[in-house]
Amino acid sequence: MATAQVQNFESAVFEPKMLVEGQPKEFVPEIHPEQQQQQQQQNPQPQQNCHNEVSQMVPEQNIESEQEQEQYDDQEEYDDNLDEIVYEVIEYKHPLEDMWTLWYLENDRTKHWKDMLNEITQIDSVETFWSLYYTIKTPSELKIGCDYSVFKKGIKPMWEDEANIKGGRWLVTVGKSAKLELDRIWLDIILMMVGQTFDYSSEICGAVINIRAKSNKMSVWTANGTNEMAILEIGQKLKMLLHLQSHNLQYQLHSDAMCKINSGVKSVYTL
C-alpha cells in the first residue's frame, strides 16, 4: 500500500519524462541518506535571503497601494463633480413667460360636463412641457368624446369663465384620417402659445382640441372679442405658421356659441 501511495503522489506532482526509442535509460545511482548528508556538508549551497526578498517586495506593494489610492481618490472626486453637474442641470430650467395648466375631459354621460373636466398638471418651464408631452397620449390616440385643453393658470376651459366670457375662438377642423396632421397642428399651437409667438400673446387665454366622431376640432381662445387688430394678427399667424392654407379658420364669439340652439355658430371672421 505504501509503495502504491508513493507512486500515485509522484505521478500527480512530477511530469514523467519520455524515453527516446532505442536509447538506454540513464542510470541514476542510489545515494544513502548518510552519504547525502556528508555531501551537503562538504558542498553547502548558498542560502537565499528571504528577508531581503520580502523587503524588496514591500516597496512595490506600497507603490501599487499608493497608485490604487490615487486612482480611487481621482474617481471619487470625478463622481462628486459629475453629481454636482447633473444636479445643476436638473435644477436649471427655462421658465415660461406664463404658467399654463393642462386639462383633460373624458366623455361620461352619467356625469355633468363640469365633473368630467380634470385638471392634470401645471406647465411652468420648457423642460416641464417636453417631459409632459412625451408622457401623455397624443390627440390622435384619445377616445372619441375626449378633450385636451391648455390654458393660462387661473383660467378654466369654459365659456363662462371670467377671462373667456367676453372673448372668442379661432376654430379649425381636421379630418379623421389626418392623424399625423392633427398631432402636428396641436403641438405647434401649444408651442406658439407658451413660446409667446404672437404679438398679442396677452390676448391668448388657451387652446382646446375636441376629438369627435365625424371630425376633430382645434381652437385658440382669445380674451376680447372686440379687439379686431389682435384677433386678426393671431388668426393670420396661425394660418401662416401652421401651414393651414388648405383649411378655413373661423373666429366665433363665445357669447354666440352659448346662445346657439340648433343652428351653427356664425363666424365673425374667416381666413
Backbone hydrogen bonds, N-H to C=O, Kabsch-Sander energy under -0.5 kcal/mol:
donor,donor_aa,acceptor,acceptor_aa,energy
5,Q,1,M,-2.1
6,V,2,A,-2.1
7,Q,3,T,-2.1
8,N,4,A,-2.2
9,F,5,Q,-2.3
10,E,6,V,-2.3
11,S,7,Q,-2.2
12,A,8,N,-1.5
13,V,9,F,-1.7
14,F,10,E,-2.5
23,Q,20,V,-2.0
36,Q,32,H,-2.3
37,Q,33,P,-1.8
38,Q,34,E,-1.9
39,Q,35,Q,-2.3
40,Q,36,Q,-1.8
41,Q,37,Q,-1.8
42,Q,38,Q,-2.2
43,N,39,Q,-2.5
50,C,48,Q,-1.4
53,E,49,N,-1.8
54,V,50,C,-2.7
55,S,51,H,-2.6
56,Q,52,N,-2.2
57,M,53,E,-1.8
58,V,54,V,-1.9
60,E,56,Q,-0.7
61,Q,57,M,-2.0
62,N,58,V,-2.5
63,I,59,P,-2.7
64,E,60,E,-2.6
65,S,61,Q,-2.7
66,E,62,N,-2.6
67,Q,63,I,-2.6
68,E,64,E,-2.7
69,Q,65,S,-2.4
70,E,66,E,-2.5
71,Q,67,Q,-2.6
72,Y,68,E,-2.5
73,D,69,Q,-2.8
74,D,70,E,-2.7
75,Q,71,Q,-2.5
76,E,72,Y,-2.6
77,E,73,D,-2.5
78,Y,74,D,-2.4
79,D,75,Q,-2.7
80,D,76,E,-2.2
81,N,77,E,-2.3
82,L,78,Y,-2.6
83,D,79,D,-2.5
84,E,80,D,-2.0
85,I,81,N,-2.3
86,V,82,L,-2.8
87,Y,83,D,-2.4
88,E,84,E,-2.2
89,V,85,I,-2.4
90,I,86,V,-2.5
91,E,87,Y,-2.6
92,Y,88,E,-2.2
96,L,124,D,-2.2
97,E,194,V,-0.6
100,W,123,I,-2.7
101,T,151,F,-3.2
102,L,121,T,-2.5
103,W,101,T,-0.5
103,W,149,S,-3.5
104,Y,118,N,-2.8
105,L,147,D,-2.3
106,E,116,M,-1.1
111,K,108,D,-2.0
115,D,112,H,-0.7
116,M,112,H,-1.1
116,M,113,W,-0.8
117,L,113,W,-0.6
117,L,114,K,-0.6
118,N,104,Y,-2.7
120,I,102,L,-3.0
120,I,118,N,-0.6
121,T,102,L,-0.9
123,I,100,W,-3.4
124,D,122,Q,-0.5
126,V,94,H,-2.4
129,F,125,S,-2.1
130,W,126,V,-2.2
131,S,127,E,-2.2
132,L,128,T,-2.2
133,Y,129,F,-2.8
134,Y,130,W,-2.0
135,T,132,L,-1.5
136,I,132,L,-2.2
141,E,138,T,-1.8
142,L,139,P,-1.5
145,G,211,I,-3.3
146,C,143,K,-1.6
147,D,105,L,-2.3
148,Y,209,I,-1.6
149,S,103,W,-2.1
150,V,207,A,-2.4
151,F,101,T,-2.1
152,K,205,C,-2.4
153,K,99,M,-3.0
155,I,152,K,-2.3
156,K,154,G,-0.5
158,M,156,K,-2.6
161,D,158,M,-1.0
164,N,161,D,-1.5
165,I,161,D,-2.4
167,G,164,N,-2.6
168,G,222,T,-1.0
169,R,252,Q,-2.5
170,W,220,V,-2.6
171,L,169,R,-0.5
171,L,250,Q,-3.0
172,V,218,M,-2.6
174,V,216,N,-3.0
176,K,214,K,-0.5
178,A,175,G,-0.8
179,K,177,S,-1.6
182,L,178,A,-2.0
183,D,179,K,-2.3
184,R,180,L,-2.3
185,I,181,E,-2.8
186,W,182,L,-2.1
187,L,183,D,-2.2
188,D,184,R,-2.4
189,I,185,I,-2.4
190,I,186,W,-2.1
191,L,187,L,-2.4
192,M,188,D,-2.4
193,M,189,I,-2.0
194,V,190,I,-2.7
195,G,191,L,-1.8
196,Q,193,M,-1.4
197,T,192,M,-2.5
201,S,198,F,-1.0
203,E,200,Y,-1.8
204,I,201,S,-1.3
205,C,221,W,-2.8
206,G,221,W,-1.1
207,A,150,V,-2.1
208,V,219,S,-2.3
209,I,148,Y,-2.5
210,N,217,K,-3.2
211,I,146,C,-2.4
211,I,209,I,-0.5
212,R,210,N,-0.7
216,N,174,V,-2.4
217,K,210,N,-2.1
218,M,172,V,-2.6
219,S,208,V,-2.5
220,V,170,W,-2.0
221,W,206,G,-2.9
221,W,219,S,-0.5
222,T,168,G,-2.7
223,A,203,E,-2.1
225,G,166,K,-2.7
225,G,223,A,-0.6
227,N,224,N,-1.0
228,E,226,T,-1.7
231,I,227,N,-2.6
232,L,228,E,-2.7
233,E,229,M,-2.0
234,I,230,A,-2.2
235,G,231,I,-2.4
236,Q,232,L,-2.9
237,K,233,E,-1.9
238,L,234,I,-2.1
239,K,235,G,-2.3
240,M,236,Q,-2.2
241,L,237,K,-2.6
242,L,238,L,-1.8
243,H,240,M,-0.8
244,L,239,K,-2.4
247,H,244,L,-1.8
250,Q,171,L,-2.1
251,Y,269,Y,-3.1
252,Q,169,R,-2.4
252,Q,250,Q,-0.6
254,H,167,G,-2.2
255,S,167,G,-0.5
257,A,253,L,-1.8
258,M,254,H,-2.3
259,C,255,S,-1.0
260,K,256,D,-1.0
268,V,251,Y,-3.2
269,Y,251,Y,-1.0
271,L,249,L,-2.7
